[in-house]
Amino acid sequence: MERLHSRRNVLVGAVVSATALAFTRKGAHAQEPGIHVVQITKFAFVPDRLEVSVGDTIRWTNQDLAPHTATAGGFGWDSSEIVNGSSAEIVVTEGMETSYFCVFHPHMRATLEISGNREPR
Ligand SMILES: [Cu+2]
Protein backbone atom coordinates (compact mmCIF):
# COMPACT_ATOMS: atom_id res chain seq x y z
CA MET A 1 0.00 0.00 0.00
CA GLU A 2 2.78 2.37 0.83
CA ARG A 3 4.44 1.74 -2.51
CA LEU A 4 1.26 2.30 -4.49
CA HIS A 5 0.75 5.52 -2.63
CA SER A 6 4.31 6.64 -3.34
CA ARG A 7 3.98 5.93 -7.03
CA ARG A 8 0.83 7.98 -7.26
CA ASN A 9 2.56 10.86 -5.53
CA VAL A 10 5.36 10.74 -8.08
CA LEU A 11 2.82 11.08 -10.88
CA VAL A 12 1.02 13.92 -9.19
CA GLY A 13 4.28 15.79 -8.64
CA ALA A 14 2.96 18.39 -6.22
CA VAL A 15 3.76 16.27 -3.22
CA VAL A 16 6.92 14.85 -4.67
CA SER A 17 9.21 16.42 -2.09
CA ALA A 18 7.57 14.48 0.70
CA THR A 19 7.84 11.32 -1.38
CA ALA A 20 11.52 11.90 -1.96
CA LEU A 21 12.15 12.34 1.74
CA ALA A 22 10.29 9.13 2.50
CA PHE A 23 12.24 7.36 -0.19
CA THR A 24 15.53 8.58 1.18
CA ARG A 25 14.65 7.20 4.59
CA LYS A 26 13.84 3.82 3.08
CA GLY A 27 17.31 3.88 1.55
CA ALA A 28 18.91 1.26 -0.62
CA HIS A 29 16.43 -1.45 0.29
CA ALA A 30 13.55 0.16 -1.58
CA GLN A 31 12.76 -1.85 -4.71
CA GLU A 32 11.05 0.70 -6.91
CA PRO A 33 12.69 3.63 -8.62
CA GLY A 34 12.31 6.82 -6.67
CA ILE A 35 12.64 10.52 -7.18
CA HIS A 36 15.33 12.47 -5.40
CA VAL A 37 14.86 16.19 -5.14
CA VAL A 38 17.85 18.51 -5.06
CA GLN A 39 17.08 22.12 -4.24
CA ILE A 40 19.26 24.76 -5.82
CA THR A 41 19.31 27.60 -3.39
CA LYS A 42 21.77 30.40 -2.58
CA PHE A 43 24.07 29.15 -5.33
CA ALA A 44 24.38 25.67 -3.89
CA PHE A 45 23.00 22.20 -4.53
CA VAL A 46 21.17 20.91 -1.45
CA PRO A 47 22.05 18.21 -0.69
CA ASP A 48 25.44 18.31 -2.37
CA ARG A 49 25.86 14.56 -1.95
CA LEU A 50 23.06 12.25 -2.99
CA GLU A 51 22.77 8.47 -2.89
CA VAL A 52 20.83 7.16 -5.88
CA SER A 53 20.26 3.90 -7.76
CA VAL A 54 20.11 3.20 -11.48
CA GLY A 55 16.57 3.91 -12.64
CA ASP A 56 15.92 6.61 -10.06
CA THR A 57 15.07 10.12 -11.13
CA ILE A 58 16.88 13.19 -9.86
CA ARG A 59 14.90 16.39 -9.92
CA TRP A 60 16.62 19.74 -9.50
CA THR A 61 14.45 22.68 -8.51
CA ASN A 62 15.88 26.16 -8.76
CA GLN A 63 14.85 28.52 -6.01
CA ASP A 64 17.33 31.23 -6.97
CA LEU A 65 16.59 34.17 -9.23
CA ALA A 66 19.67 33.31 -11.26
CA PRO A 67 19.48 30.44 -13.74
CA HIS A 68 21.52 27.33 -13.01
CA THR A 69 22.32 23.98 -14.56
CA ALA A 70 23.20 20.53 -13.29
CA THR A 71 25.95 19.43 -15.66
CA ALA A 72 28.26 16.44 -15.42
CA GLY A 73 31.92 17.32 -14.87
CA GLY A 74 32.83 15.82 -18.24
CA PHE A 75 29.60 17.01 -19.88
CA GLY A 76 28.26 13.47 -20.19
CA TRP A 77 24.84 14.67 -19.08
CA ASP A 78 23.23 18.04 -18.64
CA SER A 79 19.96 19.40 -17.30
CA SER A 80 20.19 22.44 -19.58
CA GLU A 81 19.24 25.78 -18.08
CA ILE A 82 16.91 25.72 -15.08
CA VAL A 83 15.31 29.10 -14.49
CA ASN A 84 13.84 30.41 -11.25
CA GLY A 85 10.99 28.30 -9.95
CA SER A 86 11.38 25.52 -12.47
CA SER A 87 12.78 22.01 -12.38
CA ALA A 88 14.72 19.58 -14.50
CA GLU A 89 14.92 15.82 -14.21
CA ILE A 90 17.47 13.20 -15.19
CA VAL A 91 17.11 9.43 -14.86
CA VAL A 92 20.12 7.73 -13.31
CA THR A 93 21.85 5.39 -15.76
CA GLU A 94 24.61 2.87 -15.21
CA GLY A 95 28.06 4.38 -15.37
CA MET A 96 26.91 7.96 -15.59
CA GLU A 97 29.24 10.61 -14.31
CA THR A 98 28.82 11.20 -10.62
CA SER A 99 30.22 14.67 -10.15
CA TYR A 100 28.40 17.67 -11.50
CA PHE A 101 28.41 21.44 -11.40
CA CYS A 102 26.65 24.52 -12.73
CA VAL A 103 28.05 25.79 -16.02
CA PHE A 104 27.15 29.37 -15.10
CA HIS A 105 28.71 29.15 -11.64
CA PRO A 106 31.42 26.50 -11.74
CA HIS A 107 32.07 26.79 -8.02
CA MET A 108 28.69 25.10 -7.51
CA ARG A 109 29.58 21.43 -7.27
CA ALA A 110 27.87 18.28 -6.06
CA THR A 111 28.23 14.50 -6.17
CA LEU A 112 26.06 11.47 -6.78
CA GLU A 113 26.68 8.10 -5.21
CA ILE A 114 25.21 5.35 -7.35
CA SER A 115 24.58 2.60 -4.87
CA GLY A 116 23.16 -0.24 -6.91
CA ASN A 117 20.91 -1.45 -9.68
CA ARG A 118 17.19 -2.00 -9.75
CA GLU A 119 15.41 -4.49 -11.93
CA PRO A 120 14.27 -2.99 -15.21
CA ARG A 121 10.52 -2.46 -15.30
CU1 LIG B 1 24.46 28.29 -11.25
Boltz pocket constraint, residues with backbone or C-beta under 6 A from the ligand:
constraints:
  - pocket:
      binder: B
      contacts: [[A, 43], [A, 67], [A, 68], [A, 69], [A, 102], [A, 103], [A, 104], [A, 105], [A, 108]]
      max_distance: 6.0
